[in-house]
Amino acid sequence: MSTLFDERERAAEALFALDEELRFLALARRNKMLAAWMCERLSLTGDAAEAYRWRLIEAGTETRAVGRSPDEALAERLRADLAANGVAGDDVPGLIARYGAEAARSVREQARG
């Protein structure tokens, strides 16, 4: 027979697992939105655009260097990609934050569903 404590522990673990899944989905969605924006700025189409999208989506799951947040590493990468193509990237941190909030809101709405 399970105790109230055991039930609460299972509920907390289930909630944690759901939160982590939603966080992962929001990051993947944010990176997908950023990739679409980047492809437009870099004039990427077809297979090149699809490959770039997948690289950015997967970038959200990569291990980052010590001392930098994942968002800082992503911003640095996007700025470098833009600079390599002669495009200004001054608004990248704000864009990451805006798309992140939009993706999180969308994922939460779908989860409530």
N, C-alpha and C positions, 0 to 999 in steps of 0.2 A: 504494500500500500504506500502510495507516495504522500509525502507530507506537503503542507502548504509551501514550505521553503523550497522543496524540489520543484514544485509547479512554478513558483516565481522565478527560480533559476532558469528553467527551460524557456519560460516566456521572455526573460531578459536576453537569453542567448539567441532566440528566434528574432527578436527585435534588432539585436546587433547584426545578425546575418542579413536581414532585410535592409538595414541602413547601409551596410557595406555594398550590397548589390546595387542599390539605388545610386550610391556615390560613384561606383564604377560605370554604371550606365550613363550618368550625367557627364562624367569626364569623357567617355567615348563620344557622346553626342556633341559636347562642346568642341572636341577636336575635329569631329566631322564638319561642324559648322565653320570652324576656323580654316579647315582644308578647302572648303568650297570658296571661302573668301580669298584665300591665298591663290588658288587656281585661277580665279578671276583676275587678280592683280598680276600674276605671273604669265597670264595668257596660256595656261596649260589646258589642253583638251585631250579627249580620247584616252588612250592607254597611259600616257604620261600623267594626266590628271588623276586617273584612277590609282595609279601607283603612288602618287604623292599623297592622296587622301588616305590610303591604307597606312603609309608611313607615319602620318600625323596621328591617326587613330591609335595605332600601336604605341606611339610615343608616350601616351598617357600611362602605360603599364610598365615602362622601362625604369630601371633603378637609376636614380640621379646621383650626381656627385655630391659629396659631403659639403655642407655650407650653402647650398642653393636649394630653394624650393622647386618643386616640379614646374610651377608656373614661371619662375624665373628662367629655368632651363628652356622651357618652351618658348618664352618671349625672345630669348637670345637666339634660339634656332630660327624662329620666324624672321627676326630682324636680319640675321645673316643671309637667309634665303632671299629676302627682299633686296638687301644691299647687293648681293651677287647679280641681281637682275636690274640694278639701277632704279629701284623703287624705294621711296621713303617709307620708313616703318616706325614713325614717331608715336603713333596711336596704338601700338601693339598691346601694351599692358592693359589699357582701358578696354580694348576689344576682347581680350581674354576674359576680363572680369565680366563684361556685359554678356558675352556668349555663355560664360559659365553660369551666370544667374538665370539666363533664359533657358538653358538646358536643364538645370536643376528644377526649375518651376515646371517645365514640360514633363520631366520624369515623374515628379511628385503627382501631377495631375493624372497621368496615365496610371500610376499605382493606385490612386484612389478610385479610378475608374469606371 
